[in-house]
Amino acid sequence: NVWKTMVETSKRLNKRALLPHERALFEAGALVDVTHANASSIWLEARRPAAEAEAAPGRTLLYRPMGDAEATFLSQHGQLPDTQPYQAVIEGQLGLEYSKKYLTGKKKVDTHASTVVEFDVPLELKQQLFAMQHKAEDGAISMGLGNKAGGGLHIFNQSLGAGEASWRIVVVKRKLKNK
């Protein structure tokens, strides 16, 4: 029963554990609880798991792990903030798996990643970003958007602003009560 699961999850979370946009997605059923027994954190994933997502022809999926400040900015403005010097996006299933490493602690970043966002973008945009800068990271290919990487944030945000690219939150990790 979906309602029962939502109630049980809500009981386990601190009142302020979810950010407002995360709580709205959870309550709407767009994010579901996938936390395993005895976990110290709660894990929410998109109802249609990112692992099953496929881009339409002429499009590709890019993933980005981010901390609360960046995720909140994205949810409020529909674009990424100009605050991260590298701000990488990583393509495809390997990009999703690489991004999740920041939530599991296998990779570290000073922004304390709590969220993985999926971006559905035109293939031409990905190719343009790739030409500007790319590098291999644990078998995945990242493209830097920030000013110390490829510098493609402005064209990425233009695509988001024009509605050519879209985004959705696919993974959230939050501490449980009393853990």
N, C-alpha and C positions, 0 to 999 in steps of 0.2 A: 504494500500500500504506500503510494508516494507521499500522501499527507502524513502518515505515521513516521516515515523516514525523515521528513522535513522537521517534524516536531522533535524527534529524538536528536537530530543534528542541532537544532536550535538550543536544546537543553545543554548540549555539550560545549557550545560556544560561549565565550564571555559576551556580555552585552555589546561591547565595543570591538569584538574580535574581527568582524567583517567590516570592510569599508562600505559606505553607503551604496556604491554601485555594485559591489559584490553581493550584498544582502538583497538588493533588488533583483539581480540575476538569479540568486538562489530561490527567492520567494516566487519568482515567475517560472521556476522549473528549468531555466536555461543551464544552471549549474546543479549537479547532483553530487551527493556525498558518496565517495568511493574509499573512505577511510577504512583501513584494516583494524582488526581487534588489537587492543593494547597499544595503539599508536599514541605518540606524544603530540602529534599535530593532526589537525583535520585536513583532509584533502578533498577538494571539490574539482570536478571536471565537467566539461561541456557535455550536455545531454547527447549530442552527436559528437562522439570522441574525435579529437584531432587526428588520432591514429587512423581513423576511417575516412577522413576528409580527402577529397580529391578536387583539384582545381579544374575548372572548365577549360576547354580548348582555348589557347591563346592567353592563359592566365597561369599563375603559380602561387604557391603558398609559402610565405616566409614567417618565421617565428622569432620572437624576442622575449627573453626573460627580463623582468623589470621589477623594481622596488615600488613601494607604495606611492611615493611622490610622483613618479613618472606615470604609473597606472592611473592615478587620480587625475592628473593633468589630461591624459588621453581621454578618459571618460567624460571630462568636463568640456574639453575643447575639440575633440575629434582629431587631434594631431599630436605628434610627439613634441615634447619641449626641447629647447636648445640648451640642455644642461649637461649632457653626457659627452665626453671627449671622443669616445669610440662608437658607442650606440649601434652595435652590430645587429643585423637581421640575418637569419640563417635559413637556407632553403630546404623545403621538403621534410620527409620523415626523419632524416638524419638531423635536420635542424631542430625538429621538435625534441628528439631524444637529447641532443646537446643542450638545449634550453632547459630541460628538466633537471639536468645535472646541477644547475645553480640552486634549485629548490631542495635537492637531496643532500647538498653539501659536498658533492664530488668536485665542484668548481666553486670558486669564491669570487665575490665582487663586493666592493664597498657600499653598494646601494642596497644590500640585503634583499635580494630577489625573493618575491613572494608570489609572483604571477607570471604566467606565460601567455602571451598574446599571439594570435594567429592573424596574419595580414593576407588577404586575397588581393593580389596585384596583377596588373597587366604584365605579360611576359616582357614587353618592351622596356618597362620600368626596371625590372630585375636585370635585364641585359645592360641597361645604362648604368645602374649601380655597380654591377660586376665589372664593367669597363673602367669605372672610376677607382675602384679598390676592391680587392678580395684576398682572402687568405684561407688556408686549410686550418681547421681546428678540430682535433679529435675525429678526423674522417669526414667532417662536414665542411661546407664552404660558407664563410661568413662574408658579408659586405658591410663595411663601416659607413655609417651615416654622419658621424660626428666630425668636428673640425680637426681632430688628430688622425682621422682615418680618411675615408673617401670624400667626405664633405657633401654627401648627397641628401642631407636632411631636407633641404628646401624643396627639392623635386619630389621627394617622398611625401612631404606634407602637402604639396600642391596637388598630388594625385589623390590623397585622402580628402582634401578640401573640395575637390571637383567631383567627388563621388566615383572616381575611376577605380579607387582602391577602397577596401573595407577592412574592418577588423572585428575580432571577437576575443573575449577571454576564454581560454581553453583549460587552464589549470590555475588553482589557487591553493596555497598552503598557509594555514593559520594554526597557532598554538591552541591546544585544548585547555580547558579549565584545570587548575591544580596539577599541571604537569610541568 
